[in-house]
Amino acid sequence: MQRLHYVTIPPDAFGAMRLQLDKAGVTSAVLFPDLEGIAAYVTRTHLYLADEILPRLGGIGSNL
């Protein structure tokens, strides 16, 4: 029985997927509870990556 499966995520879906993970509570502050992880979380909540802008505005990829 094979238990390892590979999932390929298209690059244009990264932003929307990060937003969905954030809504589910999966953030860098939870995964890495040290100062660096918390700093990355604070940075991401105030500075959006380029591939997150359209999903945040309800554009392409927002319904993944």
C-alpha positions in Angstrom: 0.0 0.0 0.0 1.4 3.4 -1.0 0.9 6.2 1.5 2.9 9.0 0.0 1.1 11.2 -2.5 2.3 14.3 -4.2 0.2 17.3 -4.7 1.2 20.0 -7.3 -0.1 23.5 -6.4 -0.1 25.9 -9.3 1.9 29.1 -8.5 -1.2 31.3 -9.2 -3.0 29.6 -6.3 -0.3 30.3 -3.6 -1.8 33.6 -2.4 -5.3 32.3 -2.1 -4.1 29.1 -0.3 -2.1 31.2 2.2 -5.2 33.2 3.0 -7.3 30.0 3.5 -4.6 28.6 5.8 -4.6 31.8 7.7 -8.3 31.7 8.1 -8.0 28.1 9.4 -5.4 29.3 12.0 -2.4 27.9 10.3 0.1 30.8 10.5 3.9 31.2 10.9 3.3 32.2 14.6 1.6 28.9 15.3 4.0 26.7 13.3 7.1 28.6 14.5 6.3 30.1 18.0 9.7 31.7 18.4 10.4 35.4 17.8 11.2 34.9 14.1 7.8 33.1 13.5 5.9 35.8 15.3 7.7 38.5 13.4 6.9 36.8 10.1 3.2 36.7 11.1 3.1 40.3 12.1 4.9 41.3 8.8 2.4 39.2 6.7 -0.6 40.8 8.4 0.5 44.3 7.5 2.5 43.8 4.3 0.8 41.6 1.6 2.7 39.6 -0.9 2.0 40.4 -4.5 0.1 37.1 -5.1 -2.2 37.8 -2.2 -3.6 41.2 -3.4 -6.2 39.9 -5.9 -7.5 37.2 -3.5 -7.8 39.7 -0.7 -9.8 42.0 -3.0 -12.1 39.1 -4.1 -10.4 38.7 -7.5 -9.0 35.7 -9.3 -8.2 32.7 -7.1 -10.3 33.9 -4.2 -12.7 30.9 -4.4 -10.1 28.1 -4.3 
